[in-house]
Amino acid sequence: MYVCICNAIREDDLRRAALSSGGDAEATYATLGKRPNCGQCLGKAGQIIEQERALGAGQFTCEKVAI
């Protein structure tokens, strides 16, 4: 799924970048060589980044744990 249409950033790419970047969505985009254009994606991108970092740190959420 595309998170950012302007930059063609896919969710998988964003999740991988989240683990190598320590910043917010804009900083994570920069690790991909991109920067926000219209900005409509930043809220959702921020949520995905936070979720991926929590998963990477072993802090699982109900959204990712299959029951």
PQR file of N, CA, C, O and H, with PARSE charges and radii, in Angstrom:
ATOM      1  N   MET A   1       0.839  -1.167   0.000 -0.4000 1.5000
ATOM      2  CA  MET A   1       0.000   0.000   0.000 -0.0000 2.0000
ATOM      3  C   MET A   1       0.897   1.248   0.000  0.5500 1.7000
ATOM      4  O   MET A   1       1.921   1.293   0.681 -0.5500 1.4000
ATOM      5  N   TYR A   2       0.494   2.239  -0.766 -0.4000 1.5000
ATOM      6  CA  TYR A   2       1.227   3.496  -0.781 -0.0000 2.0000
ATOM      7  C   TYR A   2       0.795   4.367   0.395  0.5500 1.7000
ATOM      8  O   TYR A   2      -0.396   4.561   0.640 -0.5500 1.4000
ATOM      9  H   TYR A   2      -0.338   2.202  -1.319  0.4000 1.0000
ATOM     10  N   VAL A   3       1.775   4.881   1.111 -0.4000 1.5000
ATOM     11  CA  VAL A   3       1.516   5.811   2.212 -0.0000 2.0000
ATOM     12  C   VAL A   3       1.563   7.236   1.668  0.5500 1.7000
ATOM     13  O   VAL A   3       0.730   8.075   2.011 -0.5500 1.4000
ATOM     14  H   VAL A   3       2.743   4.724   0.912  0.4000 1.0000
ATOM     15  N   CYS A   4       2.546   7.491   0.818 -0.4000 1.5000
ATOM     16  CA  CYS A   4       2.734   8.816   0.225 -0.0000 2.0000
ATOM     17  C   CYS A   4       2.638   8.694  -1.291  0.5500 1.7000
ATOM     18  O   CYS A   4       3.524   8.131  -1.934 -0.5500 1.4000
ATOM     19  H   CYS A   4       3.222   6.809   0.540  0.4000 1.0000
ATOM     20  N   ILE A   5       1.569   9.219  -1.848 -0.4000 1.5000
ATOM     21  CA  ILE A   5       1.357   9.157  -3.289 -0.0000 2.0000
ATOM     22  C   ILE A   5       2.332  10.088  -4.003  0.5500 1.7000
ATOM     23  O   ILE A   5       2.877   9.729  -5.046 -0.5500 1.4000
ATOM     24  H   ILE A   5       0.849   9.676  -1.325  0.4000 1.0000
ATOM     25  N   CYS A   6       2.555  11.261  -3.459 -0.4000 1.5000
ATOM     26  CA  CYS A   6       3.445  12.250  -4.101 -0.0000 2.0000
ATOM     27  C   CYS A   6       4.842  11.688  -4.357  0.5500 1.7000
ATOM     28  O   CYS A   6       5.452  11.962  -5.391 -0.5500 1.4000
ATOM     29  H   CYS A   6       2.112  11.553  -2.611  0.4000 1.0000
ATOM     30  N   ASN A   7       5.341  10.896  -3.398 -0.4000 1.5000
ATOM     31  CA  ASN A   7       6.694  10.356  -3.492 -0.0000 2.0000
ATOM     32  C   ASN A   7       6.730   8.860  -3.786  0.5500 1.7000
ATOM     33  O   ASN A   7       7.804   8.261  -3.827 -0.5500 1.4000
ATOM     34  H   ASN A   7       4.846  10.674  -2.559  0.4000 1.0000
ATOM     35  N   ALA A   8       5.575   8.262  -3.989 -0.4000 1.5000
ATOM     36  CA  ALA A   8       5.468   6.822  -4.234 -0.0000 2.0000
ATOM     37  C   ALA A   8       6.181   6.018  -3.153  0.5500 1.7000
ATOM     38  O   ALA A   8       6.942   5.100  -3.457 -0.5500 1.4000
ATOM     39  H   ALA A   8       4.702   8.749  -3.955  0.4000 1.0000
ATOM     40  N   ILE A   9       5.934   6.364  -1.889 -0.4000 1.5000
ATOM     41  CA  ILE A   9       6.524   5.649  -0.759 -0.0000 2.0000
ATOM     42  C   ILE A   9       5.528   4.588  -0.299  0.5500 1.7000
ATOM     43  O   ILE A   9       4.395   4.892   0.075 -0.5500 1.4000
ATOM     44  H   ILE A   9       5.315   7.111  -1.642  0.4000 1.0000
ATOM     45  N   ARG A  10       5.977   3.353  -0.338 -0.4000 1.5000
ATOM     46  CA  ARG A  10       5.144   2.233   0.099 -0.0000 2.0000
ATOM     47  C   ARG A  10       5.310   2.014   1.605  0.5500 1.7000
ATOM     48  O   ARG A  10       6.325   2.378   2.200 -0.5500 1.4000
ATOM     49  H   ARG A  10       6.897   3.107  -0.642  0.4000 1.0000
ATOM     50  N   GLU A  11       4.290   1.413   2.193 -0.4000 1.5000
ATOM     51  CA  GLU A  11       4.311   1.161   3.632 -0.0000 2.0000
ATOM     52  C   GLU A  11       5.518   0.309   4.027  0.5500 1.7000
ATOM     53  O   GLU A  11       6.157   0.590   5.042 -0.5500 1.4000
ATOM     54  H   GLU A  11       3.466   1.117   1.710  0.4000 1.0000
ATOM     55  N   ASP A  12       5.838  -0.712   3.257 -0.4000 1.5000
ATOM     56  CA  ASP A  12       6.989  -1.566   3.577 -0.0000 2.0000
ATOM     57  C   ASP A  12       8.285  -0.771   3.604  0.5500 1.7000
ATOM     58  O   ASP A  12       9.122  -0.964   4.487 -0.5500 1.4000
ATOM     59  H   ASP A  12       5.320  -0.941   2.433  0.4000 1.0000
ATOM     60  N   ASP A  13       8.450   0.126   2.632 -0.4000 1.5000
ATOM     61  CA  ASP A  13       9.658   0.958   2.584 -0.0000 2.0000
ATOM     62  C   ASP A  13       9.722   1.888   3.792  0.5500 1.7000
ATOM     63  O   ASP A  13      10.784   2.090   4.380 -0.5500 1.4000
ATOM     64  H   ASP A  13       7.770   0.283   1.916  0.4000 1.0000
ATOM     65  N   LEU A  14       8.582   2.445   4.147 -0.4000 1.5000
ATOM     66  CA  LEU A  14       8.522   3.358   5.293 -0.0000 2.0000
ATOM     67  C   LEU A  14       8.849   2.619   6.585  0.5500 1.7000
ATOM     68  O   LEU A  14       9.564   3.146   7.438 -0.5500 1.4000
ATOM     69  H   LEU A  14       7.719   2.282   3.669  0.4000 1.0000
ATOM     70  N   ARG A  15       8.336   1.413   6.732 -0.4000 1.5000
ATOM     71  CA  ARG A  15       8.605   0.619   7.937 -0.0000 2.0000
ATOM     72  C   ARG A  15      10.094   0.292   8.061  0.5500 1.7000
ATOM     73  O   ARG A  15      10.659   0.393   9.150 -0.5500 1.4000
ATOM     74  H   ARG A  15       7.755   0.985   6.039  0.4000 1.0000
ATOM     75  N   ARG A  16      10.724  -0.092   6.972 -0.4000 1.5000
ATOM     76  CA  ARG A  16      12.168  -0.372   7.005 -0.0000 2.0000
ATOM     77  C   ARG A  16      12.956   0.888   7.351  0.5500 1.7000
ATOM     78  O   ARG A  16      13.896   0.833   8.143 -0.5500 1.4000
ATOM     79  H   ARG A  16      10.265  -0.174   6.087  0.4000 1.0000
ATOM     80  N   ALA A  17      12.580   2.016   6.764 -0.4000 1.5000
ATOM     81  CA  ALA A  17      13.276   3.275   7.019 -0.0000 2.0000
ATOM     82  C   ALA A  17      13.077   3.735   8.459  0.5500 1.7000
ATOM     83  O   ALA A  17      13.964   4.365   9.035 -0.5500 1.4000
ATOM     84  H   ALA A  17      11.816   2.060   6.120  0.4000 1.0000
ATOM     85  N   ALA A  18      11.935   3.430   9.039 -0.4000 1.5000
ATOM     86  CA  ALA A  18      11.644   3.841  10.418 -0.0000 2.0000
ATOM     87  C   ALA A  18      12.651   3.262  11.395  0.5500 1.7000
ATOM     88  O   ALA A  18      12.982   3.889  12.401 -0.5500 1.4000
ATOM     89  H   ALA A  18      11.214   2.919   8.571  0.4000 1.0000
ATOM     90  N   LEU A  19      13.134   2.066  11.098 -0.4000 1.5000
ATOM     91  CA  LEU A  19      14.082   1.408  12.004 -0.0000 2.0000
ATOM     92  C   LEU A  19      15.489   1.965  11.894  0.5500 1.7000
ATOM     93  O   LEU A  19      16.299   1.793  12.804 -0.5500 1.4000
ATOM     94  H   LEU A  19      12.865   1.556  10.280  0.4000 1.0000
ATOM     95  N   SER A  20      15.786   2.631  10.786 -0.4000 1.5000
ATOM     96  CA  SER A  20      17.129   3.201  10.623 -0.0000 2.0000
ATOM     97  C   SER A  20      17.161   4.706  10.847  0.5500 1.7000
ATOM     98  O   SER A  20      18.232   5.313  10.831 -0.5500 1.4000
ATOM     99  H   SER A  20      15.127   2.771  10.047  0.4000 1.0000
ATOM    100  N   SER A  21      16.008   5.305  11.054 -0.4000 1.5000
ATOM    101  CA  SER A  21      15.913   6.743  11.288 -0.0000 2.0000
ATOM    102  C   SER A  21      15.378   6.979  12.691  0.5500 1.7000
ATOM    103  O   SER A  21      14.500   6.255  13.160 -0.5500 1.4000
ATOM    104  H   SER A  21      15.139   4.812  11.067  0.4000 1.0000
ATOM    105  N   GLY A  22      15.906   7.985  13.349 -0.4000 1.5000
ATOM    106  CA  GLY A  22      15.438   8.277  14.699 -0.0000 2.0000
ATOM    107  C   GLY A  22      14.485   9.449  14.770  0.5500 1.7000
ATOM    108  O   GLY A  22      14.038   9.821  15.855 -0.5500 1.4000
ATOM    109  H   GLY A  22      16.619   8.573  12.968  0.4000 1.0000
ATOM    110  N   GLY A  23      14.170  10.030  13.638 -0.4000 1.5000
ATOM    111  CA  GLY A  23      13.365  11.242  13.637 -0.0000 2.0000
ATOM    112  C   GLY A  23      11.902  11.009  13.336  0.5500 1.7000
ATOM    113  O   GLY A  23      11.401   9.885  13.378 -0.5500 1.4000
ATOM    114  H   GLY A  23      14.532   9.727  12.756  0.4000 1.0000
ATOM    115  N   ASP A  24      11.230  12.113  13.030 -0.4000 1.5000
ATOM    116  CA  ASP A  24       9.810  12.086  12.713 -0.0000 2.0000
ATOM    117  C   ASP A  24       9.599  11.628  11.270  0.5500 1.7000
ATOM    118  O   ASP A  24      10.532  11.147  10.626 -0.5500 1.4000
ATOM    119  H   ASP A  24      11.637  13.026  12.997  0.4000 1.0000
ATOM    120  N   ALA A  25       8.385  11.775  10.768 -0.4000 1.5000
ATOM    121  CA  ALA A  25       8.069  11.333   9.410 -0.0000 2.0000
ATOM    122  C   ALA A  25       8.937  12.044   8.374  0.5500 1.7000
ATOM    123  O   ALA A  25       9.419  11.411   7.434 -0.5500 1.4000
ATOM    124  H   ALA A  25       7.627  12.165  11.291  0.4000 1.0000
ATOM    125  N   GLU A  26       9.140  13.340   8.534 -0.4000 1.5000
ATOM    126  CA  GLU A  26       9.958  14.083   7.568 -0.0000 2.0000
ATOM    127  C   GLU A  26      11.402  13.566   7.557  0.5500 1.7000
ATOM    128  O   GLU A  26      12.000  13.432   6.490 -0.5500 1.4000
ATOM    129  H   GLU A  26       8.749  13.854   9.298  0.4000 1.0000
ATOM    130  N   ALA A  27      11.954  13.281   8.714 -0.4000 1.5000
ATOM    131  CA  ALA A  27      13.321  12.758   8.797 -0.0000 2.0000
ATOM    132  C   ALA A  27      13.395  11.349   8.206  0.5500 1.7000
ATOM    133  O   ALA A  27      14.383  10.987   7.568 -0.5500 1.4000
ATOM    134  H   ALA A  27      11.468  13.390   9.582  0.4000 1.0000
ATOM    135  N   THR A  28      12.356  10.573   8.422 -0.4000 1.5000
ATOM    136  CA  THR A  28      12.324   9.222   7.864 -0.0000 2.0000
ATOM    137  C   THR A  28      12.218   9.280   6.349  0.5500 1.7000
ATOM    138  O   THR A  28      12.860   8.489   5.656 -0.5500 1.4000
ATOM    139  H   THR A  28      11.553  10.867   8.941  0.4000 1.0000
ATOM    140  N   TYR A  29      11.421  10.201   5.823 -0.4000 1.5000
ATOM    141  CA  TYR A  29      11.343  10.394   4.370 -0.0000 2.0000
ATOM    142  C   TYR A  29      12.726  10.745   3.824  0.5500 1.7000
ATOM    143  O   TYR A  29      13.108  10.280   2.750 -0.5500 1.4000
ATOM    144  H   TYR A  29      10.899  10.843   6.385  0.4000 1.0000
ATOM    145  N   ALA A  30      13.469  11.558   4.556 -0.4000 1.5000
ATOM    146  CA  ALA A  30      14.797  11.981   4.103 -0.0000 2.0000
ATOM    147  C   ALA A  30      15.743  10.790   3.962  0.5500 1.7000
ATOM    148  O   ALA A  30      16.597  10.783   3.075 -0.5500 1.4000
ATOM    149  H   ALA A  30      13.159  11.935   5.428  0.4000 1.0000
ATOM    150  N   THR A  31      15.601   9.784   4.827 -0.4000 1.5000
ATOM    151  CA  THR A  31      16.448   8.600   4.696 -0.0000 2.0000
ATOM    152  C   THR A  31      16.140   7.841   3.406  0.5500 1.7000
ATOM    153  O   THR A  31      16.964   7.066   2.922 -0.5500 1.4000
ATOM    154  H   THR A  31      14.907   9.790   5.547  0.4000 1.0000
ATOM    155  N   LEU A  32      14.961   8.069   2.859 -0.4000 1.5000
ATOM    156  CA  LEU A  32      14.578   7.461   1.581 -0.0000 2.0000
ATOM    157  C   LEU A  32      14.911   8.369   0.402  0.5500 1.7000
ATOM    158  O   LEU A  32      14.637   8.036  -0.751 -0.5500 1.4000
ATOM    159  H   LEU A  32      14.291   8.699   3.252  0.4000 1.0000
ATOM    160  N   GLY A  33      15.510   9.526   0.709 -0.4000 1.5000
ATOM    161  CA  GLY A  33      15.844  10.480  -0.344 -0.0000 2.0000
ATOM    162  C   GLY A  33      14.649  11.273  -0.815  0.5500 1.7000
ATOM    163  O   GLY A  33      14.639  11.773  -1.940 -0.5500 1.4000
ATOM    164  H   GLY A  33      15.733   9.797   1.646  0.4000 1.0000
ATOM    165  N   LYS A  34      13.642  11.395   0.027 -0.4000 1.5000
ATOM    166  CA  LYS A  34      12.390  12.090  -0.318 -0.0000 2.0000
ATOM    167  C   LYS A  34      12.111  13.181   0.696  0.5500 1.7000
ATOM    168  O   LYS A  34      12.751  13.255   1.745 -0.5500 1.4000
ATOM    169  H   LYS A  34      13.650  10.988   0.940  0.4000 1.0000
ATOM    170  N   ARG A  35      11.145  14.028   0.369 -0.4000 1.5000
ATOM    171  CA  ARG A  35      10.627  15.000   1.338 -0.0000 2.0000
ATOM    172  C   ARG A  35       9.151  15.195   1.063  0.5500 1.7000
ATOM    173  O   ARG A  35       8.711  15.054  -0.078 -0.5500 1.4000
ATOM    174  H   ARG A  35      10.625  13.968  -0.483  0.4000 1.0000
ATOM    175  N   PRO A  36       8.375  15.518   2.093 -0.5600 1.5000
ATOM    176  CA  PRO A  36       6.940  15.674   1.917  0.2800 2.0000
ATOM    177  C   PRO A  36       6.619  16.782   0.903  0.5500 1.7000
ATOM    178  O   PRO A  36       7.277  17.822   0.870 -0.5500 1.4000
ATOM    179  N   ASN A  37       5.619  16.540   0.101 -0.4000 1.5000
ATOM    180  CA  ASN A  37       5.158  17.564  -0.836 -0.0000 2.0000
ATOM    181  C   ASN A  37       3.883  18.210  -0.318  0.5500 1.7000
ATOM    182  O   ASN A  37       3.919  19.342   0.164 -0.5500 1.4000
ATOM    183  H   ASN A  37       5.085  15.695   0.128  0.4000 1.0000
ATOM    184  N   CYS A  38       2.768  17.518  -0.407 -0.4000 1.5000
ATOM    185  CA  CYS A  38       1.502  18.115   0.031 -0.0000 2.0000
ATOM    186  C   CYS A  38       1.292  17.969   1.539  0.5500 1.7000
ATOM    187  O   CYS A  38       0.560  18.759   2.135 -0.5500 1.4000
ATOM    188  H   CYS A  38       2.739  16.598  -0.798  0.4000 1.0000
ATOM    189  N   GLY A  39       1.924  16.971   2.163 -0.4000 1.5000
ATOM    190  CA  GLY A  39       1.851  16.802   3.611 -0.0000 2.0000
ATOM    191  C   GLY A  39       0.660  16.020   4.127  0.5500 1.7000
ATOM    192  O   GLY A  39       0.570  15.781   5.332 -0.5500 1.4000
ATOM    193  H   GLY A  39       2.518  16.330   1.679  0.4000 1.0000
ATOM    194  N   GLN A  40      -0.261  15.613   3.261 -0.4000 1.5000
ATOM    195  CA  GLN A  40      -1.445  14.892   3.735 -0.0000 2.0000
ATOM    196  C   GLN A  40      -1.122  13.530   4.319  0.5500 1.7000
ATOM    197  O   GLN A  40      -1.913  12.986   5.089 -0.5500 1.4000
ATOM    198  H   GLN A  40      -0.188  15.807   2.283  0.4000 1.0000
ATOM    199  N   CYS A  41       0.009  12.977   3.973 -0.4000 1.5000
ATOM    200  CA  CYS A  41       0.394  11.640   4.421 -0.0000 2.0000
ATOM    201  C   CYS A  41       1.098  11.640   5.779  0.5500 1.7000
ATOM    202  O   CYS A  41       1.249  10.581   6.388 -0.5500 1.4000
ATOM    203  H   CYS A  41       0.652  13.419   3.347  0.4000 1.0000
ATOM    204  N   LEU A  42       1.522  12.780   6.254 -0.4000 1.5000
ATOM    205  CA  LEU A  42       2.397  12.821   7.427 -0.0000 2.0000
ATOM    206  C   LEU A  42       1.776  12.231   8.688  0.5500 1.7000
ATOM    207  O   LEU A  42       2.478  11.598   9.476 -0.5500 1.4000
ATOM    208  H   LEU A  42       1.399  13.640   5.759  0.4000 1.0000
ATOM    209  N   GLY A  43       0.492  12.420   8.892 -0.4000 1.5000
ATOM    210  CA  GLY A  43      -0.172  11.865  10.069 -0.0000 2.0000
ATOM    211  C   GLY A  43      -0.141  10.351  10.068  0.5500 1.7000
ATOM    212  O   GLY A  43       0.263   9.731  11.051 -0.5500 1.4000
ATOM    213  H   GLY A  43      -0.079  12.934   8.251  0.4000 1.0000
ATOM    214  N   LYS A  44      -0.565   9.759   8.972 -0.4000 1.5000
ATOM    215  CA  LYS A  44      -0.574   8.297   8.853 -0.0000 2.0000
ATOM    216  C   LYS A  44       0.845   7.752   8.856  0.5500 1.7000
ATOM    217  O   LYS A  44       1.109   6.719   9.472 -0.5500 1.4000
ATOM    218  H   LYS A  44      -0.894  10.263   8.173  0.4000 1.0000
ATOM    219  N   ALA A  45       1.763   8.432   8.177 -0.4000 1.5000
ATOM    220  CA  ALA A  45       3.154   7.999   8.149 -0.0000 2.0000
ATOM    221  C   ALA A  45       3.729   7.987   9.565  0.5500 1.7000
ATOM    222  O   ALA A  45       4.448   7.060   9.938 -0.5500 1.4000
ATOM    223  H   ALA A  45       1.549   9.271   7.677  0.4000 1.0000
ATOM    224  N   GLY A  46       3.414   9.013  10.349 -0.4000 1.5000
ATOM    225  CA  GLY A  46       3.881   9.082  11.732 -0.0000 2.0000
ATOM    226  C   GLY A  46       3.376   7.915  12.562  0.5500 1.7000
ATOM    227  O   GLY A  46       4.114   7.365  13.380 -0.5500 1.4000
ATOM    228  H   GLY A  46       2.831   9.766  10.046  0.4000 1.0000
ATOM    229  N   GLN A  47       2.128   7.535  12.358 -0.4000 1.5000
ATOM    230  CA  GLN A  47       1.564   6.394  13.081 -0.0000 2.0000
ATOM    231  C   GLN A  47       2.278   5.099  12.705  0.5500 1.7000
ATOM    232  O   GLN A  47       2.595   4.286  13.574 -0.5500 1.4000
ATOM    233  H   GLN A  47       1.528   7.981  11.694  0.4000 1.0000
ATOM    234  N   ILE A  48       2.527   4.910  11.427 -0.4000 1.5000
ATOM    235  CA  ILE A  48       3.209   3.704  10.957 -0.0000 2.0000
ATOM    236  C   ILE A  48       4.625   3.637  11.512  0.5500 1.7000
ATOM    237  O   ILE A  48       5.086   2.578  11.937 -0.5500 1.4000
ATOM    238  H   ILE A  48       2.269   5.570  10.721  0.4000 1.0000
ATOM    239  N   ILE A  49       5.306   4.769  11.506 -0.4000 1.5000
ATOM    240  CA  ILE A  49       6.682   4.833  12.014 -0.0000 2.0000
ATOM    241  C   ILE A  49       6.717   4.490  13.502  0.5500 1.7000
ATOM    242  O   ILE A  49       7.548   3.689  13.930 -0.5500 1.4000
ATOM    243  H   ILE A  49       4.931   5.630  11.161  0.4000 1.0000
ATOM    244  N   GLU A  50       5.833   5.083  14.286 -0.4000 1.5000
ATOM    245  CA  GLU A  50       5.779   4.805  15.724 -0.0000 2.0000
ATOM    246  C   GLU A  50       5.474   3.335  15.976  0.5500 1.7000
ATOM    247  O   GLU A  50       6.082   2.709  16.843 -0.5500 1.4000
ATOM    248  H   GLU A  50       5.159   5.733  13.938  0.4000 1.0000
ATOM    249  N   GLN A  51       4.529   2.786  15.214 -0.4000 1.5000
ATOM    250  CA  GLN A  51       4.160   1.386  15.382 -0.0000 2.0000
ATOM    251  C   GLN A  51       5.341   0.469  15.059  0.5500 1.7000
ATOM    252  O   GLN A  51       5.610  -0.483  15.792 -0.5500 1.4000
ATOM    253  H   GLN A  51       4.035   3.295  14.509  0.4000 1.0000
ATOM    254  N   GLU A  52       6.032   0.752  13.978 -0.4000 1.5000
ATOM    255  CA  GLU A  52       7.164  -0.094  13.589 -0.0000 2.0000
ATOM    256  C   GLU A  52       8.286  -0.025  14.611  0.5500 1.7000
ATOM    257  O   GLU A  52       8.912  -1.042  14.908 -0.5500 1.4000
ATOM    258  H   GLU A  52       5.814   1.525  13.382  0.4000 1.0000
ATOM    259  N   ARG A  53       8.547   1.141  15.145 -0.4000 1.5000
ATOM    260  CA  ARG A  53       9.591   1.276  16.169 -0.0000 2.0000
ATOM    261  C   ARG A  53       9.199   0.550  17.441  0.5500 1.7000
ATOM    262  O   ARG A  53      10.051  -0.055  18.091 -0.5500 1.4000
ATOM    263  H   ARG A  53       8.039   1.967  14.904  0.4000 1.0000
ATOM    264  N   ALA A  54       7.925   0.598  17.809 -0.4000 1.5000
ATOM    265  CA  ALA A  54       7.455  -0.125  18.989 -0.0000 2.0000
ATOM    266  C   ALA A  54       7.608  -1.630  18.781  0.5500 1.7000
ATOM    267  O   ALA A  54       8.009  -2.350  19.696 -0.5500 1.4000
ATOM    268  H   ALA A  54       7.233   1.089  17.280  0.4000 1.0000
ATOM    269  N   LEU A  55       7.291  -2.098  17.587 -0.4000 1.5000
ATOM    270  CA  LEU A  55       7.446  -3.520  17.283 -0.0000 2.0000
ATOM    271  C   LEU A  55       8.915  -3.920  17.306  0.5500 1.7000
ATOM    272  O   LEU A  55       9.266  -4.999  17.782 -0.5500 1.4000
ATOM    273  H   LEU A  55       6.966  -1.514  16.844  0.4000 1.0000
ATOM    274  N   GLY A  56       9.763  -3.048  16.793 -0.4000 1.5000
ATOM    275  CA  GLY A  56      11.196  -3.316  16.784 -0.0000 2.0000
ATOM    276  C   GLY A  56      11.786  -3.361  18.182  0.5500 1.7000
ATOM    277  O   GLY A  56      12.783  -4.042  18.424 -0.5500 1.4000
ATOM    278  H   GLY A  56       9.477  -2.170  16.407  0.4000 1.0000
ATOM    279  N   ALA A  57      11.170  -2.638  19.091 -0.4000 1.5000
ATOM    280  CA  ALA A  57      11.644  -2.605  20.469 -0.0000 2.0000
ATOM    281  C   ALA A  57      10.975  -3.689  21.318  0.5500 1.7000
ATOM    282  O   ALA A  57      11.247  -3.804  22.513 -0.5500 1.4000
ATOM    283  H   ALA A  57      10.361  -2.085  18.894  0.4000 1.0000
ATOM    284  N   GLY A  58      10.107  -4.476  20.698 -0.4000 1.5000
ATOM    285  CA  GLY A  58       9.439  -5.552  21.426 -0.0000 2.0000
ATOM    286  C   GLY A  58       8.190  -5.118  22.150  0.5500 1.7000
ATOM    287  O   GLY A  58       7.665  -5.869  22.972 -0.5500 1.4000
ATOM    288  H   GLY A  58       9.886  -4.382  19.727  0.4000 1.0000
ATOM    289  N   GLN A  59       7.702  -3.939  21.872 -0.4000 1.5000
ATOM    290  CA  GLN A  59       6.476  -3.443  22.503 -0.0000 2.0000
ATOM    291  C   GLN A  59       5.322  -3.680  21.532  0.5500 1.7000
ATOM    292  O   GLN A  59       4.979  -2.801  20.742 -0.5500 1.4000
ATOM    293  H   GLN A  59       8.128  -3.329  21.204  0.4000 1.0000
ATOM    294  N   PHE A  60       4.736  -4.846  21.593 -0.4000 1.5000
ATOM    295  CA  PHE A  60       3.700  -5.225  20.639 -0.0000 2.0000
ATOM    296  C   PHE A  60       2.378  -4.554  20.950  0.5500 1.7000
ATOM    297  O   PHE A  60       2.038  -4.313  22.109 -0.5500 1.4000
ATOM    298  H   PHE A  60       5.014  -5.561  22.235  0.4000 1.0000
ATOM    299  N   THR A  61       1.642  -4.257  19.895 -0.4000 1.5000
ATOM    300  CA  THR A  61       0.322  -3.664  20.048 -0.0000 2.0000
ATOM    301  C   THR A  61      -0.725  -4.655  19.544  0.5500 1.7000
ATOM    302  O   THR A  61      -0.400  -5.589  18.810 -0.5500 1.4000
ATOM    303  H   THR A  61       1.918  -4.453  18.954  0.4000 1.0000
ATOM    304  N   CYS A  62      -1.948  -4.456  19.930 -0.4000 1.5000
ATOM    305  CA  CYS A  62      -3.032  -5.336  19.499 -0.0000 2.0000
ATOM    306  C   CYS A  62      -3.201  -5.339  17.991  0.5500 1.7000
ATOM    307  O   CYS A  62      -3.677  -6.327  17.431 -0.5500 1.4000
ATOM    308  H   CYS A  62      -2.212  -3.697  20.527  0.4000 1.0000
ATOM    309  N   GLU A  63      -2.831  -4.280  17.330 -0.4000 1.5000
ATOM    310  CA  GLU A  63      -3.000  -4.175  15.894 -0.0000 2.0000
ATOM    311  C   GLU A  63      -2.143  -5.185  15.132  0.5500 1.7000
ATOM    312  O   GLU A  63      -2.508  -5.587  14.028 -0.5500 1.4000
ATOM    313  H   GLU A  63      -2.444  -3.477  17.785  0.4000 1.0000
ATOM    314  N   LYS A  64      -1.026  -5.595  15.696 -0.4000 1.5000
ATOM    315  CA  LYS A  64      -0.101  -6.469  14.979 -0.0000 2.0000
ATOM    316  C   LYS A  64      -0.072  -7.895  15.534  0.5500 1.7000
ATOM    317  O   LYS A  64       0.579  -8.757  14.943 -0.5500 1.4000
ATOM    318  H   LYS A  64      -0.730  -5.268  16.594  0.4000 1.0000
ATOM    319  N   VAL A  65      -0.739  -8.165  16.623 -0.4000 1.5000
ATOM    320  CA  VAL A  65      -0.699  -9.490  17.220 -0.0000 2.0000
ATOM    321  C   VAL A  65      -1.956 -10.247  16.789  0.5500 1.7000
ATOM    322  O   VAL A  65      -3.074  -9.809  17.062 -0.5500 1.4000
ATOM    323  H   VAL A  65      -1.267  -7.464  17.103  0.4000 1.0000
ATOM    324  N   ALA A  66      -1.773 -11.371  16.123 -0.4000 1.5000
ATOM    325  CA  ALA A  66      -2.901 -12.191  15.695 -0.0000 2.0000
ATOM    326  C   ALA A  66      -3.453 -12.947  16.884  0.5500 1.7000
ATOM    327  O   ALA A  66      -2.701 -13.498  17.688 -0.5500 1.4000
ATOM    328  H   ALA A  66      -0.865 -11.727  15.900  0.4000 1.0000
ATOM    329  N   ILE A  67      -4.757 -12.971  16.989 -0.4000 1.5000
ATOM    330  CA  ILE A  67      -5.416 -13.683  18.098 -0.0000 2.0000
ATOM    331  C   ILE A  67      -6.126 -14.906  17.543  0.5500 1.7000
ATOM    332  O   ILE A  67      -6.748 -15.654  18.297 -0.5500 1.4000
ATOM    333  H   ILE A  67      -5.368 -12.524  16.336  0.4000 1.0000
TER
END
